[in-house]
Amino acid sequence: MPNFTTATDLLDRLKWRYATKKFDPDRKIPDADWQALASSLVLTPSSLGLQPWKFFIVESAELRAQLPEHSFGQTQVIDASHLVVFAIKTEVDSAYVDAYLNRMAEVRNTDRASLEPFEKMVRGFLSGKSQDELQSWAKLQAYIALGQFMGSAAHLGIDTCPMEGFVPAEYDRILSLTEKGYTAVVLCPAGYRDPSDRYASLPKVRFSNDEMLEIL
Ligand SMILES: Cc1cc2nc3c(=O)[nH]c(=O)nc-3n(C[C@H](O)[C@H](O)[C@H](O)COP(=O)(O)O)c2cc1C
């Protein structure tokens, strides 16, 4: 069993997190912390375990310089230490399902044939959905990864900003996602808050627990 955090520590970290508007461009996430954060993306759970996504880490300064223009001028995409583009597969096809089941057989050291009932369920689930429904479903999965990434970062004292304020088609073009079979759905720069970011000290605006939680 890992060492778990305390309730107080958990709340302290979640209250410390805020959507960072201004990152310190000079502070970089140490490699060990980044490797853990990258793994938090890959460890994200998904419906049927299908992982219909890929996480693009934009390191190239040249590519990043092109992004604010397609992000409503938001500079977090260039200033943050790391920039994650959460993208979903444009097609979850039969070959992908095969790859997933082969991987499952390998990792769990089981006979591929024993996975047939599960395979039937997966294929039935996917074939019962239109292309639009599949894309909406895949987007929901990507947002689970976003939540896991932000929460994990907060535990490490790393700032993030979830971002929907960008033009996915332009990101797909600039980062060559379309030709790779992906489309961008949400972004998350990660790094360290700039001391001048006044948003860090603004009180959180949330409805009360009484309004948002209901015991039935
Ligand atoms: C999916 C999503 C998209 C968001 N897009 C942006 C964005 O493009 N730019 C931005 O500055 N903040 C963005 N935000 C941040 C929210 O405005 C912020 O999380 C919310 O006001 C609550 O504040 P807090 O995160 O500081 O507690 C986004 C948040 C979420 C969850």
The ligand as an SDF file (V2000), in Angstrom:
LIG
                    3D

 31 33  0  0  0  0  0  0  0  0999 V2000
  -12.4190   22.8300  -19.2470 C   0  0  0  0  0  0  0  0  0  0  0  0
  -11.9290   24.1640  -18.7840 C   0  0  0  0  0  0  0  0  0  0  0  0
  -11.5500   25.1260  -19.7040 C   0  0  0  0  0  0  0  0  0  0  0  0
  -11.0220   26.3440  -19.2770 C   0  0  0  0  0  0  0  0  0  0  0  0
  -10.5220   27.2370  -20.1940 N   0  0  0  0  0  0  0  0  0  0  0  0
   -9.8030   28.3210  -19.7480 C   0  0  0  0  0  0  0  0  0  0  0  0
   -9.0770   29.1390  -20.6500 C   0  0  0  0  0  0  0  0  0  0  0  0
   -9.0820   28.9400  -21.8570 O   0  0  0  0  0  0  0  0  0  0  0  0
   -8.3590   30.1660  -20.1210 N   0  0  0  0  0  0  0  0  0  0  0  0
   -8.2980   30.4180  -18.7740 C   0  0  0  0  0  0  0  0  0  0  0  0
   -7.5960   31.3370  -18.3770 O   0  0  0  0  0  0  0  0  0  0  0  0
   -8.9750   29.6530  -17.9050 N   0  0  0  0  0  0  0  0  0  0  0  0
   -9.7110   28.6030  -18.3490 C   0  0  0  0  0  0  0  0  0  0  0  0
  -10.3630   27.7990  -17.4490 N   0  0  0  0  0  0  0  0  0  0  0  0
  -10.2390   28.0980  -16.0150 C   0  0  0  0  0  0  0  0  0  0  0  0
  -11.5720   28.4000  -15.3090 C   0  0  0  0  0  0  0  0  0  0  0  0
  -12.0170   29.6850  -15.6300 O   0  0  0  0  0  0  0  0  0  0  0  0
  -11.3480   28.2210  -13.8220 C   0  0  0  0  0  0  0  0  0  0  0  0
  -10.9570   26.8860  -13.5780 O   0  0  0  0  0  0  0  0  0  0  0  0
  -12.5760   28.5360  -12.9890 C   0  0  0  0  0  0  0  0  0  0  0  0
  -12.9120   29.8930  -13.1050 O   0  0  0  0  0  0  0  0  0  0  0  0
  -12.3720   28.1930  -11.5110 C   0  0  0  0  0  0  0  0  0  0  0  0
  -11.2380   28.8520  -10.9990 O   0  0  0  0  0  0  0  0  0  0  0  0
   -9.9880   28.0990  -10.3620 P   0  0  0  0  0  0  0  0  0  0  0  0
   -9.6200   26.9940  -11.3240 O   0  0  0  0  0  0  0  0  0  0  0  0
   -8.9300   29.1390  -10.2790 O   0  0  0  0  0  0  0  0  0  0  0  0
  -10.4180   27.5520   -9.0410 O   0  0  0  0  0  0  0  0  0  0  0  0
  -10.9400   26.6170  -17.8850 C   0  0  0  0  0  0  0  0  0  0  0  0
  -11.3650   25.6460  -16.9710 C   0  0  0  0  0  0  0  0  0  0  0  0
  -11.8230   24.4380  -17.3980 C   0  0  0  0  0  0  0  0  0  0  0  0
  -12.1670   23.3780  -16.3760 C   0  0  0  0  0  0  0  0  0  0  0  0
  1  2  1  0
  2  3  1  0
  2 30  2  0
  3  4  2  0
  4  5  1  0
  4 28  1  0
  5  6  2  0
  6  7  1  0
  6 13  1  0
  7  8  2  0
  7  9  1  0
  9 10  1  0
 10 11  2  0
 10 12  1  0
 12 13  2  0
 13 14  1  0
 14 15  1  0
 14 28  1  0
 15 16  1  0
 16 17  1  0
 16 18  1  0
 18 19  1  0
 18 20  1  0
 20 21  1  0
 20 22  1  0
 22 23  1  0
 23 24  1  0
 24 25  2  0
 24 26  1  0
 24 27  1  0
 28 29  2  0
 29 30  1  0
 30 31  1  0
M  END
$$$$
